[in-house]
Amino acid sequence: MRITHALLLLSLVALFSCSSDEDATTATELEPTTVNVTFTGLDISITPDLKANAPLRASATQSGVTRIAFKVLDATGKEVYSEDKNVGSDNDFDHVVCPLHVGKYTFVAVAHKAKNLDSPVATVTSTDKALLTESYVPKLVYAKTMDVTVAGNTTQNVTMDFDKRITSSFRLKVTDAYPDEVTKVRLTADASKPKATSPFAFSPATGFAPSALSYTNTISRAENNLSSFTGKEIGLHFFLTKDEQQMDIVIDMLNDNDEVLYTRTLSNLTFYRHKETRATGTFFTNSTTTTFNFNTSDDTPIDVPLNP
């Protein structure tokens, strides 16, 4: 009997020992890994009138963006972590620390410069769909998707390099004097297409809009505290559907009652992502001395004449 009791006691000890080891292993495997994410590498558009030694790349803070939407999706596309970053309210705007279990994930981040203090971050629903709730598309919009493997229980550091902005831009500079009755300027890209409305849709993975749309921006003297538009540059920013896209730009000069006083259409202009197509010249007089000057390097403006 003593031998039997002794064997039984040893068996129970062994059983509990094995159970404890298994529980410890399971607990270790389930322990999340701390992943430090740094947002950086945003390219700043440099035009010839800026200083030659201005930086081409910057951190999120230096770039001028004020909102970052960050999502972590698992292998099935399910959201497992989310964080909104707002400049001014976040002490560590350029970084996110997220606990993740061992596995494969896709990180999605969208950064932009908000128009208003109460503007939200972009709404990211997948790697292929994001919505930007602004009154118009800002110039500074960046997006990045990145596959990340969390391998173990040690802290991992991940840098999300945004690269260049994903928007395209039209810039208008009228060199003659604006009449006093012109109090608003309306710029419209691709007026024949359906009108894009807020929230504006685009793919974080490609930077493209899901379909070709018409984008409009109306600039008001009153809203911008301007006594005149003379000497001012006016811009319109939008999402393309491919790397190179041709479209018309309609320029309308309006009065306080939104009546069109002057209008002009620039036809078949070429646009690229992270680049300006810029029209400079006279608008209200007949003489025009502007010439074509196309520059194919990224972020260098394309100059086109402001001819009717």
C-alpha beads as a LAMMPS data file, in Angstrom:
LAMMPS data file: protein, C-alpha beads

308 atoms
307 bonds

1 atom types
1 bond types

-500.0 500.0 xlo xhi
-500.0 500.0 ylo yhi
-500.0 500.0 zlo zhi

Masses

1 110.0

Atoms # bond

1 1 1 0.000 0.000 0.000
2 1 1 2.807 2.398 0.806
3 1 1 4.300 1.796 -2.644
4 1 1 0.919 2.422 -4.273
5 1 1 0.405 5.654 -2.326
6 1 1 3.924 6.782 -3.159
7 1 1 3.406 6.141 -6.884
8 1 1 0.076 7.969 -6.793
9 1 1 1.677 10.966 -5.086
10 1 1 4.481 11.106 -7.670
11 1 1 1.958 10.894 -10.503
12 1 1 -0.054 13.793 -9.092
13 1 1 3.083 15.899 -8.641
14 1 1 4.138 15.188 -12.229
15 1 1 0.639 15.991 -13.495
16 1 1 0.486 19.358 -11.741
17 1 1 4.036 20.173 -12.828
18 1 1 3.153 19.569 -16.488
19 1 1 -0.036 21.598 -16.169
20 1 1 1.870 24.529 -14.667
21 1 1 4.467 24.426 -17.472
22 1 1 1.748 24.393 -20.129
23 1 1 -0.054 27.303 -18.478
24 1 1 3.190 29.285 -18.323
25 1 1 3.900 28.624 -22.010
26 1 1 0.397 29.622 -23.017
27 1 1 0.567 32.816 -20.975
28 1 1 3.894 33.743 -22.586
29 1 1 2.586 33.141 -26.104
30 1 1 -0.508 35.251 -25.417
31 1 1 1.489 38.137 -23.992
32 1 1 1.353 41.029 -26.491
33 1 1 4.489 42.531 -27.991
34 1 1 5.076 46.262 -27.722
35 1 1 5.440 47.762 -31.198
36 1 1 6.799 51.310 -31.478
37 1 1 5.685 53.016 -34.695
38 1 1 7.354 56.211 -35.933
39 1 1 5.831 58.370 -38.675
40 1 1 8.490 60.058 -40.785
41 1 1 9.872 60.535 -44.276
42 1 1 7.205 62.880 -45.577
43 1 1 8.515 64.675 -48.638
44 1 1 7.976 68.429 -48.664
45 1 1 7.249 70.004 -52.033
46 1 1 10.075 72.346 -52.984
47 1 1 9.445 75.019 -55.623
48 1 1 12.090 77.316 -57.144
49 1 1 11.091 80.344 -55.053
50 1 1 11.999 78.565 -51.820
51 1 1 15.482 78.418 -50.367
52 1 1 17.818 75.995 -52.094
53 1 1 18.856 74.431 -48.812
54 1 1 15.298 73.730 -47.632
55 1 1 14.848 70.113 -46.462
56 1 1 13.275 67.678 -48.920
57 1 1 12.212 65.206 -46.246
58 1 1 10.835 65.765 -42.789
59 1 1 9.181 64.205 -39.795
60 1 1 5.408 64.311 -39.460
61 1 1 5.700 67.343 -37.201
62 1 1 8.071 69.219 -39.521
63 1 1 5.997 68.541 -42.636
64 1 1 3.012 70.586 -41.488
65 1 1 0.456 67.770 -41.310
66 1 1 -1.868 68.051 -38.322
67 1 1 -3.834 64.782 -38.387
68 1 1 -2.762 61.132 -38.601
69 1 1 -5.142 58.178 -38.716
70 1 1 -3.423 54.899 -37.815
71 1 1 -4.962 51.434 -38.167
72 1 1 -3.658 47.901 -37.679
73 1 1 -5.427 45.142 -39.620
74 1 1 -4.881 41.432 -39.068
75 1 1 -4.455 38.820 -41.814
76 1 1 -8.238 38.709 -42.362
77 1 1 -8.535 42.483 -42.706
78 1 1 -10.092 42.926 -39.273
79 1 1 -9.120 46.034 -37.318
80 1 1 -7.183 45.111 -34.166
81 1 1 -5.779 48.509 -33.207
82 1 1 -6.598 52.123 -34.004
83 1 1 -5.269 55.493 -32.910
84 1 1 -5.999 59.077 -33.962
85 1 1 -3.218 61.651 -33.756
86 1 1 -3.968 65.384 -33.522
87 1 1 -1.175 67.913 -33.468
88 1 1 -1.306 70.055 -30.351
89 1 1 -3.296 67.559 -28.293
90 1 1 -0.791 64.707 -28.643
91 1 1 2.564 65.256 -26.948
92 1 1 4.152 62.544 -29.098
93 1 1 2.509 63.298 -32.438
94 1 1 5.062 61.371 -34.530
95 1 1 4.793 58.082 -32.619
96 1 1 2.357 55.317 -31.717
97 1 1 2.947 52.503 -29.236
98 1 1 0.625 49.543 -29.760
99 1 1 0.505 46.084 -28.107
100 1 1 0.177 43.293 -30.686
101 1 1 0.266 39.517 -30.438
102 1 1 2.589 37.405 -32.550
103 1 1 1.325 37.361 -36.132
104 1 1 1.154 39.153 -39.464
105 1 1 -0.465 42.561 -39.782
106 1 1 -0.990 45.426 -42.200
107 1 1 -0.363 48.935 -40.891
108 1 1 -2.345 51.727 -42.569
109 1 1 -1.680 55.415 -41.930
110 1 1 -3.161 58.549 -43.496
111 1 1 -1.770 61.988 -42.651
112 1 1 -3.107 65.357 -43.752
113 1 1 -3.102 69.051 -42.934
114 1 1 -6.535 69.889 -41.568
115 1 1 -8.357 73.050 -42.620
116 1 1 -10.128 73.624 -39.292
117 1 1 -9.316 72.954 -35.648
118 1 1 -12.268 70.567 -35.386
119 1 1 -11.439 68.645 -38.573
120 1 1 -11.232 64.895 -37.861
121 1 1 -8.578 62.443 -38.957
122 1 1 -9.265 60.436 -42.102
123 1 1 -11.649 57.514 -41.747
124 1 1 -9.752 54.379 -42.786
125 1 1 -11.909 51.309 -43.431
126 1 1 -9.402 49.138 -45.318
127 1 1 -6.127 49.293 -47.213
128 1 1 -8.133 50.323 -50.284
129 1 1 -10.604 52.806 -48.816
130 1 1 -10.299 55.985 -46.779
131 1 1 -12.491 59.057 -46.451
132 1 1 -11.319 62.604 -45.822
133 1 1 -13.863 64.940 -44.218
134 1 1 -12.791 68.435 -45.237
135 1 1 -14.552 71.233 -47.127
136 1 1 -12.054 70.687 -49.939
137 1 1 -9.102 68.366 -50.570
138 1 1 -5.990 69.709 -48.792
139 1 1 -2.673 69.855 -50.619
140 1 1 -0.876 67.871 -47.924
141 1 1 -2.331 64.365 -47.896
142 1 1 -0.054 61.359 -47.344
143 1 1 -0.889 57.658 -47.151
144 1 1 1.084 54.502 -46.396
145 1 1 0.294 50.795 -46.090
146 1 1 2.887 48.400 -44.711
147 1 1 3.020 44.658 -43.982
148 1 1 4.506 43.952 -40.548
149 1 1 5.315 40.626 -38.876
150 1 1 5.352 40.609 -35.074
151 1 1 7.756 37.793 -34.286
152 1 1 8.274 37.602 -30.538
153 1 1 8.014 39.042 -27.080
154 1 1 10.653 41.737 -27.503
155 1 1 9.845 45.333 -28.386
156 1 1 9.801 46.027 -32.138
157 1 1 10.438 49.363 -33.801
158 1 1 8.667 50.181 -37.068
159 1 1 9.157 53.301 -39.195
160 1 1 6.379 54.266 -41.608
161 1 1 7.991 56.255 -44.416
162 1 1 5.185 58.224 -46.078
163 1 1 7.187 59.560 -49.040
164 1 1 5.485 62.155 -51.288
165 1 1 1.971 63.569 -51.034
166 1 1 -0.694 61.699 -52.987
167 1 1 -2.586 64.743 -54.296
168 1 1 -2.218 66.717 -57.514
169 1 1 -2.516 70.503 -57.705
170 1 1 -3.510 73.341 -60.010
171 1 1 -2.118 76.782 -59.201
172 1 1 -3.413 80.054 -60.697
173 1 1 -1.423 83.289 -60.686
174 1 1 -3.034 86.216 -62.495
175 1 1 -0.482 88.942 -63.229
176 1 1 -2.850 91.808 -64.048
177 1 1 -5.088 93.594 -61.543
178 1 1 -8.376 92.049 -60.475
179 1 1 -11.463 94.265 -60.854
180 1 1 -12.908 95.331 -57.501
181 1 1 -16.194 93.546 -58.168
182 1 1 -14.448 90.147 -58.248
183 1 1 -14.847 88.882 -54.686
184 1 1 -14.615 85.138 -55.297
185 1 1 -12.671 82.831 -57.591
186 1 1 -13.992 79.366 -58.368
187 1 1 -11.659 76.697 -59.771
188 1 1 -13.146 73.500 -61.166
189 1 1 -11.259 70.456 -62.429
190 1 1 -12.940 68.060 -64.862
191 1 1 -16.338 69.774 -64.749
192 1 1 -17.937 67.131 -67.004
193 1 1 -17.510 64.412 -64.357
194 1 1 -19.732 63.805 -61.299
195 1 1 -18.987 66.265 -58.512
196 1 1 -16.747 65.093 -55.676
197 1 1 -18.225 65.866 -52.270
198 1 1 -16.966 65.584 -48.716
199 1 1 -15.964 63.103 -47.415
200 1 1 -13.519 62.571 -50.282
201 1 1 -12.670 58.934 -51.049
202 1 1 -9.270 57.527 -51.991
203 1 1 -7.183 54.379 -51.601
204 1 1 -4.389 54.493 -48.982
205 1 1 -2.618 51.705 -50.877
206 1 1 -2.483 53.497 -54.254
207 1 1 -3.313 57.123 -53.467
208 1 1 -5.904 57.139 -56.257
209 1 1 -9.578 58.083 -56.184
210 1 1 -11.961 55.178 -56.928
211 1 1 -13.367 57.017 -59.982
212 1 1 -12.833 60.181 -62.006
213 1 1 -14.640 63.103 -60.368
214 1 1 -14.943 66.867 -60.656
215 1 1 -13.284 68.854 -57.861
216 1 1 -14.156 72.473 -57.021
217 1 1 -12.722 75.097 -54.714
218 1 1 -14.200 78.572 -54.257
219 1 1 -11.850 81.109 -52.682
220 1 1 -13.493 84.133 -51.079
221 1 1 -11.836 87.463 -50.340
222 1 1 -13.922 87.887 -47.211
223 1 1 -13.092 84.449 -45.788
224 1 1 -9.376 85.027 -46.349
225 1 1 -9.317 88.673 -45.172
226 1 1 -8.155 89.941 -48.565
227 1 1 -8.869 93.382 -49.968
228 1 1 -8.037 92.073 -53.458
229 1 1 -6.861 88.915 -55.219
230 1 1 -4.248 90.915 -57.139
231 1 1 -0.812 89.334 -56.728
232 1 1 -2.195 86.278 -54.921
233 1 1 -1.836 82.640 -55.973
234 1 1 -4.945 80.473 -55.803
235 1 1 -4.922 76.685 -55.703
236 1 1 -7.044 73.593 -56.208
237 1 1 -5.995 70.130 -55.016
238 1 1 -7.512 66.768 -55.891
239 1 1 -7.035 63.013 -56.226
240 1 1 -6.230 61.436 -59.582
241 1 1 -7.228 57.997 -60.854
242 1 1 -3.856 57.255 -62.493
243 1 1 -0.302 58.590 -62.459
244 1 1 -0.845 60.925 -65.422
245 1 1 -4.227 62.450 -66.163
246 1 1 -5.543 65.086 -68.581
247 1 1 -8.429 67.349 -67.633
248 1 1 -9.880 70.801 -68.195
249 1 1 -9.748 73.565 -65.604
250 1 1 -12.580 76.116 -65.486
251 1 1 -11.776 79.491 -63.893
252 1 1 -14.796 81.561 -62.835
253 1 1 -14.570 85.080 -61.408
254 1 1 -17.615 85.785 -59.222
255 1 1 -19.196 88.700 -57.390
256 1 1 -20.832 88.690 -53.948
257 1 1 -24.023 87.224 -55.437
258 1 1 -22.087 84.314 -56.992
259 1 1 -22.761 85.670 -60.474
260 1 1 -20.075 84.767 -63.027
261 1 1 -18.411 87.967 -64.229
262 1 1 -15.510 86.403 -66.127
263 1 1 -14.785 82.825 -67.095
264 1 1 -12.070 80.913 -68.888
265 1 1 -11.410 77.240 -69.581
266 1 1 -7.912 75.773 -69.864
267 1 1 -8.259 72.578 -71.875
268 1 1 -6.431 69.258 -71.709
269 1 1 -3.931 70.164 -69.017
270 1 1 -1.707 67.355 -67.752
271 1 1 -1.607 66.508 -64.057
272 1 1 0.583 64.203 -62.002
273 1 1 0.500 63.221 -58.385
274 1 1 2.661 65.279 -56.000
275 1 1 3.124 67.951 -58.658
276 1 1 1.632 71.338 -59.496
277 1 1 0.377 72.384 -62.916
278 1 1 0.596 76.158 -62.754
279 1 1 -1.064 78.778 -64.980
280 1 1 0.499 82.232 -64.902
281 1 1 -0.417 85.250 -67.005
282 1 1 -2.922 88.014 -67.678
283 1 1 -6.622 87.275 -67.326
284 1 1 -8.475 90.592 -67.700
285 1 1 -6.348 92.135 -70.486
286 1 1 -5.526 90.842 -73.959
287 1 1 -1.719 90.795 -73.874
288 1 1 -0.109 87.526 -72.840
289 1 1 3.634 86.896 -72.737
290 1 1 3.649 83.574 -70.901
291 1 1 5.255 80.563 -72.607
292 1 1 4.988 76.820 -72.109
293 1 1 7.565 75.341 -69.768
294 1 1 6.977 71.710 -68.830
295 1 1 9.158 70.152 -66.137
296 1 1 8.755 66.406 -65.631
297 1 1 10.537 66.100 -62.279
298 1 1 8.389 65.444 -59.214
299 1 1 7.075 68.437 -57.307
300 1 1 8.347 70.930 -59.882
301 1 1 5.516 73.091 -61.263
302 1 1 4.323 72.806 -64.853
303 1 1 3.859 76.291 -66.310
304 1 1 1.063 76.776 -68.840
305 1 1 -0.215 79.998 -70.467
306 1 1 -3.373 81.622 -69.196
307 1 1 -4.743 82.059 -72.739
308 1 1 -8.476 81.920 -73.415

Bonds

1 1 1 2
2 1 2 3
3 1 3 4
4 1 4 5
5 1 5 6
6 1 6 7
7 1 7 8
8 1 8 9
9 1 9 10
10 1 10 11
11 1 11 12
12 1 12 13
13 1 13 14
14 1 14 15
15 1 15 16
16 1 16 17
17 1 17 18
18 1 18 19
19 1 19 20
20 1 20 21
21 1 21 22
22 1 22 23
23 1 23 24
24 1 24 25
25 1 25 26
26 1 26 27
27 1 27 28
28 1 28 29
29 1 29 30
30 1 30 31
31 1 31 32
32 1 32 33
33 1 33 34
34 1 34 35
35 1 35 36
36 1 36 37
37 1 37 38
38 1 38 39
39 1 39 40
40 1 40 41
41 1 41 42
42 1 42 43
43 1 43 44
44 1 44 45
45 1 45 46
46 1 46 47
47 1 47 48
48 1 48 49
49 1 49 50
50 1 50 51
51 1 51 52
52 1 52 53
53 1 53 54
54 1 54 55
55 1 55 56
56 1 56 57
57 1 57 58
58 1 58 59
59 1 59 60
60 1 60 61
61 1 61 62
62 1 62 63
63 1 63 64
64 1 64 65
65 1 65 66
66 1 66 67
67 1 67 68
68 1 68 69
69 1 69 70
70 1 70 71
71 1 71 72
72 1 72 73
73 1 73 74
74 1 74 75
75 1 75 76
76 1 76 77
77 1 77 78
78 1 78 79
79 1 79 80
80 1 80 81
81 1 81 82
82 1 82 83
83 1 83 84
84 1 84 85
85 1 85 86
86 1 86 87
87 1 87 88
88 1 88 89
89 1 89 90
90 1 90 91
91 1 91 92
92 1 92 93
93 1 93 94
94 1 94 95
95 1 95 96
96 1 96 97
97 1 97 98
98 1 98 99
99 1 99 100
100 1 100 101
101 1 101 102
102 1 102 103
103 1 103 104
104 1 104 105
105 1 105 106
106 1 106 107
107 1 107 108
108 1 108 109
109 1 109 110
110 1 110 111
111 1 111 112
112 1 112 113
113 1 113 114
114 1 114 115
115 1 115 116
116 1 116 117
117 1 117 118
118 1 118 119
119 1 119 120
120 1 120 121
121 1 121 122
122 1 122 123
123 1 123 124
124 1 124 125
125 1 125 126
126 1 126 127
127 1 127 128
128 1 128 129
129 1 129 130
130 1 130 131
131 1 131 132
132 1 132 133
133 1 133 134
134 1 134 135
135 1 135 136
136 1 136 137
137 1 137 138
138 1 138 139
139 1 139 140
140 1 140 141
141 1 141 142
142 1 142 143
143 1 143 144
144 1 144 145
145 1 145 146
146 1 146 147
147 1 147 148
148 1 148 149
149 1 149 150
150 1 150 151
151 1 151 152
152 1 152 153
153 1 153 154
154 1 154 155
155 1 155 156
156 1 156 157
157 1 157 158
158 1 158 159
159 1 159 160
160 1 160 161
161 1 161 162
162 1 162 163
163 1 163 164
164 1 164 165
165 1 165 166
166 1 166 167
167 1 167 168
168 1 168 169
169 1 169 170
170 1 170 171
171 1 171 172
172 1 172 173
173 1 173 174
174 1 174 175
175 1 175 176
176 1 176 177
177 1 177 178
178 1 178 179
179 1 179 180
180 1 180 181
181 1 181 182
182 1 182 183
183 1 183 184
184 1 184 185
185 1 185 186
186 1 186 187
187 1 187 188
188 1 188 189
189 1 189 190
190 1 190 191
191 1 191 192
192 1 192 193
193 1 193 194
194 1 194 195
195 1 195 196
196 1 196 197
197 1 197 198
198 1 198 199
199 1 199 200
200 1 200 201
201 1 201 202
202 1 202 203
203 1 203 204
204 1 204 205
205 1 205 206
206 1 206 207
207 1 207 208
208 1 208 209
209 1 209 210
210 1 210 211
211 1 211 212
212 1 212 213
213 1 213 214
214 1 214 215
215 1 215 216
216 1 216 217
217 1 217 218
218 1 218 219
219 1 219 220
220 1 220 221
221 1 221 222
222 1 222 223
223 1 223 224
224 1 224 225
225 1 225 226
226 1 226 227
227 1 227 228
228 1 228 229
229 1 229 230
230 1 230 231
231 1 231 232
232 1 232 233
233 1 233 234
234 1 234 235
235 1 235 236
236 1 236 237
237 1 237 238
238 1 238 239
239 1 239 240
240 1 240 241
241 1 241 242
242 1 242 243
243 1 243 244
244 1 244 245
245 1 245 246
246 1 246 247
247 1 247 248
248 1 248 249
249 1 249 250
250 1 250 251
251 1 251 252
252 1 252 253
253 1 253 254
254 1 254 255
255 1 255 256
256 1 256 257
257 1 257 258
258 1 258 259
259 1 259 260
260 1 260 261
261 1 261 262
262 1 262 263
263 1 263 264
264 1 264 265
265 1 265 266
266 1 266 267
267 1 267 268
268 1 268 269
269 1 269 270
270 1 270 271
271 1 271 272
272 1 272 273
273 1 273 274
274 1 274 275
275 1 275 276
276 1 276 277
277 1 277 278
278 1 278 279
279 1 279 280
280 1 280 281
281 1 281 282
282 1 282 283
283 1 283 284
284 1 284 285
285 1 285 286
286 1 286 287
287 1 287 288
288 1 288 289
289 1 289 290
290 1 290 291
291 1 291 292
292 1 292 293
293 1 293 294
294 1 294 295
295 1 295 296
296 1 296 297
297 1 297 298
298 1 298 299
299 1 299 300
300 1 300 301
301 1 301 302
302 1 302 303
303 1 303 304
304 1 304 305
305 1 305 306
306 1 306 307
307 1 307 308
